[in-house]
């Protein structure tokens, strides 16, 4: 159920975003009286699940067909709507436009009034940018809706009762488990996201922490973001610390056989004292198929017991949720309040992603690229509407930004050609655009194969 739910979330989210993206192209095309030959959700190599077109006064349908019915050609002014079978995107085929669905040699010798290429540059500019605008606008609307319906709940970084737990990449520059954040370059971060963003992409220089009652300065190297990526700390370089208190003991597992109970609070393994849940988790992982002596408090009494660690590195208990040890802050917004807050959230997300994008061009960043598997992994394994809408808005921001990059075959590539035309008053030939799109499309396919290949490598060889 878990992976299946992640796949469902990914497909549903991308389907919505692809639909509104192509709808943006469609609406501007129709606004400027440009014909749209086909509008498809999902790709349809070989056959389509469904096709629909208005022929005369009625809509006609065709299911599981490899080609459009012959008589549909008598109505070239109407759009064929369809659903393909390959859920990797979609397309809006605009008449007279050289793209991945139409080659230059397929166009008539003379541009027709209803064709894309016959329209003035400023109209073609809006037809192309329509997809990006719709994706970004959709993300803003979703964020406004999320703020209004759910509000915001988070744990302030400065309220971490037991401090933070750090990965080795963070410890290497001076952090220690249990450190409590005081400030970052003189500013107090509000959320864990603010703290991570500051250190990974904002090039901050100093973090002040409270370490056992003393104020300690931690200097942040300029390449800290690359160090985190190189270490493979994809989940982040820190998280809230909390003790290991048993919530549920699983039947027929080592902890149950050893007599452990709900509420037992671990304090040591093999006589070595630990506090953090993560330290116990790490030690269990290093003690597979071994017997360990656990010390724990049950009420006010200290107990010891011997527990066998399974070959999976666990003893068969669920810990008390970290939320039990943290004080969260909840902010609710009225309808009109949620509008500027949601819009600010969208622009902040875009700004953060643009700054983060620089890491892609580093060796460490390139090694962390991922495809559909990586994207799907960010969706929860149990359906959560709040998470779904937040992730959809986030992916909408990414899709808008990635499409505006000036690479041929992407919207940004077409926009670049149009802007050059506006400046020079000379329009690139359809043949040149076709060649450029072929090169750009080939590069994108190579990138797609690489990114999804990295997913496979990480899944099976790491």
N, C-alpha and C positions, 0 to 999 in steps of 0.2 A: 504493500500500500504506500509506503514512504516514497520510494523512487517514482512510482506511478503518479503520485500526487505532485511531485516536483515537475514531472514531464507535462502533466495537465496544466499546471500553473504557467510553465514556460510557453507552451503552445497557445494558451488562452491570452496571455499577455502580448506575445509577439503578433498574434492574429489581430488583436485590437489595434496595436500600433501600426502594423502594416496597412490595415484598412484605412485608418485616418490619414496616414501618410499619402497613400495613393488617392484618397478622396480630396486632399488638398490640391494635387495636380489636376484632378478631374474638375473641381469646382472653378478654378481659375481658367481652365481651358474652355469650359462652357460659357463662362462669363465673357470671354473674348471671342465667342462663336467659332471655336475650334473643335473639330470633330474628334471624338474619342472612340477608337475602334473597339477596344476591349478593356474591360476592368475585371481583374481576377484576384481573388483571395486564394493564395497558394499557387504554386506552379503546376502546369498541366502537360508535361511531356507525355506524348502518346495518347492520352485521353483526359477528359474532364468528368468530374463527378456530376456537375450540373452546369448547363448553359441556359441563358434566358435573353430574349431580345424582343423589343416591341416591333411588331410587323403589322403595319396598318393601324388598326384600332385595338389590337389585342397583343398580349405578351405570349410568346411561344416558348416552350421549354424543351430541353433535350437532356436526357440523363445518360451518364456513362457512355458518352460518344467520343469518337476519335476526331471527328470533324464537325464543323457547324453545318446545319442543313443547307442545301443548295439555295433554296428560295430566300434565305436570310440576306444573300448578297444584293437583293433588290432594294434593301433598305440601308444603304451605307451611311446615312446620316444618323442612324441610331446606334447606341452603344450595346455591345454584347457583354452581358454580365455573367460571371461564372465562378465556380469553385473548383480548383484543381485538387490533386491528390497528394502533392508533395508539400508538406507544411513548412517550407523554408523561406517563405516570403510571399510576394505577390507582385502584380504589375498593372500599370495603366498605360495602354498603348495609344499614344496620341498620334493622330493622322499627320503625316508629313514631318515626323521627327525621327532623326537617325539615332537609334539606341540599340539595346541588346535584342529587341524584337523586330527591328526594321533596319535593313541595310540601305546605303545610299543608292545602289543600283536598282532597288525595288521601287523607288519613287519615280513619278512621272517627270518628263523633261521640263515642263513648266509648272511652277508652283501654283496651286489652286487657292482661291480665297479662303477656304475652310482649313487649310493646312497650317501646321505649326510654323513651318519655315517661311510662310507668306506673311506672318504677323510682324509688326514692328518690334524692335529689340526690347522695349520696355514691357510689352505684353508678354513676350517670351520669358523675360526675367521673372515676372510674377507667376507664370505657369510653372516654372521650374522650382522656384523657392516656396511654392505653395505647400509642398510635402513637409518641408522643414518647419514652416510656420505652424502647420496643423499639429505636428508632433509636439512642438514646444508649447503651443496653446493648450493642447490636451493635457500635458504634464502639469501646467499651471492650474487648470480646472480640477484635476485630480487632487493636487496638493490642497487646494482650497476646500474641496469636499472632505478630505481626510482631516484637516484642521477643525472643520466645523463639526463633523460627526464624532471623531475620536479624541480630538485635542492632542496634546503632547504629554507623554509620560517618560521621565528619564531620572537617572540617579546623578545628581551633581557630583562632579569629580572630587570636589573638596569635602564631600560628605561620606567618603569611603571610610567606614568605621575601622576596617582592618588594613587600609592602604591598598596598594596594587601589587599584582603578581606579574613579574616581567619575564620575557624570553631571554635567551642567552645573548641575542644581538643587542638588547637594551642593557643587560648587565655589563656587557663589554665596554660600554661608554660611561658606566658609573652608577646606574640605578641598582637598587637592592630591593628584594621582595619586602613588602610592608611599607615602602615609602609612600607618604601622603603628599599629594601635589599642593603646593602653595601658590606658585605663579609660573608663567611662561613668558620670558622677556618682559616681566613687570605686569603682565595681564593675567587675570584669573580665568582659566577656562571653565565654561559652564558644564559641558557634556564631555563624555569620553571621546565622542567624534571630534569635538573642537580640539581636544588635547592631541589626538592622533594626527589630525590634519596639520596642526601647527608644527609638529615634529617631523612629519614625513615630507611635506611639500612646501611649507612656508619659510624654510631656512631660518628658523629661530636659533638663538645662540645659547640660551641658558634657561634651565629649569631649576627652581628652588623647591626643595622637598623637606618635609618634616620627617626626620629619621630618629626615632626613639627620643623625641622631644627636642632635638637639635635641628637647626636650619642648615641644610647642606646644599651646595651648588653643584649641579650636574651640567657640564659643558656638552653641547650638542654639535657633533661634526656636520659639516655641510652635506655630506653624502650619506647621512643616516638612512634616508629612504631607500637608497640602493643597498645598504647593508642589510636592511630588513628583508628586502626582496631576495637578496642572495642567500639569506639564511632560510628562506622558505616559510617565513612567518606570515602566511597568507591570511590567517585569522586575526592578525594584529600583533603588536609587540607587547601588549599589556592587557590585563583584565582585572576586574575587581576581585580582591582576595577575600576568602571566607574559610571558616574552620570546617573540618569534616565531622558532621553530626549525622548519624544514621537516621534515615526517615523510614525506609522499607527494607526488610530483609526477605530475600527471595527464597522460597521453599526449595529444598533439595539442592542447595548451593553451599559452598564451604562456610560462609558466615553463619548460616542457620545451624549447620552441624556443630559449630563452635559455640553456639548458645548466644550469639549477639542479638540485641533487641533494638527496637525503635527508641531513639533518644540517646543511644550510646555516643559519647564524644571522644574521638581518637586523640591521643596525645603522644604516642610513640610507637615505632616499629623496631623490634629487636633491640630495645633499650635506647634507641636514638630518638630524641624528641623532635617532633615536627608540629607545625601549627596548620599550615595551609592544606586545603583539600587537594590542590594541584601537586604538592609534594608527595602526598600519599599515593595519588594516582600514578605519578611518575615512578615511585618506588615499587608499587605493585607491578607495573609494566616491566620493570627490570628483574622481577622475582618470579617469573612464570614457572609453574610446576614446582615451586618450593614452599616449604612451611615457614611461616613468619610468626613471631610473637607480637601480638598487638596489646598495647596498653590503652585503656579507655576509662573514662568516668561514666558511671551510671548513678545519676543523682550526685551525692557527695562522696561516693565510695569509688576507689580506684581498683580496677580489675585488670587481670592479664589472661590472655587466652591464645592458643596456637591455632592459626588459620592456614589452610592450604590455598595458595594462589593458583587459579586455573591456568590452563595453557593460553588463555586469552588475556591474562594479566589482570583479572578481576577477582573479587571475593564474593560477589553476589549481593550487593546492597545498593540501594539508591540513596544518595545524600539529601539532606534537607536543602531545599532550593536556596540559592544565594540571595534571592529576593527577601528571604526571612531575616537576613543580616544587614540589609541595605534600606535606606529611607529614600523612596522615590518622590519625585515632585511631579504633580499633575497640573497641567494648565489647560483650561477649557476656553473656547472662543465662541462668541455669538456669531450669527450669520455674517453681519457686516464686518466684524472684527477679523473673521477668518479670511476675508478676501485679500487684504494687504499682507497678512502673515503667510498665506499660501503662495502668493506671488513672490514674496521675499525668499521663501524656501526654494522655489524653482530657480531663481536667479543665483542664489547661494550655491545650490547644487551644481549648476552649470559652471560657475566660477571655480569651484573646487575641482570639478572634473577636468576643466581646461588646464589648471595648474598641475594636476596629477598626470596629465597626458604626457608631460615631458619625460616621465620615467619610462615610457614605452620605448624611447630612443636610446636607452641604456642597455648594456648587455644583460643586466639583471632583470630589467623590465621585459625585454624580449623573451626571456626564458619563462616568464610568468604569464605570457599570453595564453588565452584559452578560448575554446569555441563554445558550442551549444552545451556541452557538459558542464563547463565552468559557470555559464550563465544559469543553467538549470539548478546548480547546486546552491544558489543563493535563495531559491524558493523553499519555503518550509515543507517538511514531509507530512505535516498535517495541515489541512486547508485552514488558512487564516486570512480573512478578507482584508484586514488592516495591512498585513504584510504584503498581500497581493497587490493592493492599490499603491502602496508605497513603492514596491519594486517596479510596477508598471510605469509610474511617473518617472522613476529614476532611469529606466531603460528608454523612456521617451526622450529624456534629456540627452542621453548618450546617442540615440539614433539621430536626433536632430543635429548634434555636433558632428558626428562622424560623416553624415551626408553632406555637410557644408564644406568639408575638406576639399580643396581644389584638385581632385584626382579625376581624370577622364573616366566616364561610366558612372560616377557618382554625381549627384545634383550639383555639388560644388564645381565639378569639371565643366558642366554646361554653363554654369553661372560665370565661370572665368572666361569662357569663349565669348559670352554675351557682353561682359564688361569690356573686354578688349575691343569688341566690335563697336561699342558705344564710344570708346575713346578714340579709336583709329578711323571710325566710319567705314571700316572694311570688314565684311562678313567672311569668316573662314568657310571654305568650300565644304559641301556635304561629304565629299570623299575624305578630306582631311579629318573631319570630325569622326567619320566612321573608323578610320585607321586609329586615331587616338583612343576612341572608345574600346576598340579591340585590344589595344595594349593595356589600357586601364583595367578592363574586365579580366584579362589574363592575370594581371598582378593581384587583383582582388581574389581570384580563385586560388592562386598560389598561397596567399595569406590565409584564406579560409581553410585550406588543406593543412597548412602549418599549425594554425591555432587548434583545430580539432585533433590533429596528430599529437600535439602536446597534451591534450586531454587524455588520449589513449595511453601515452607514455606514462603520465602520472598515475593513471588508474591501474595499470598492469605491471609496471616496471619499477615503481618507487614504493 
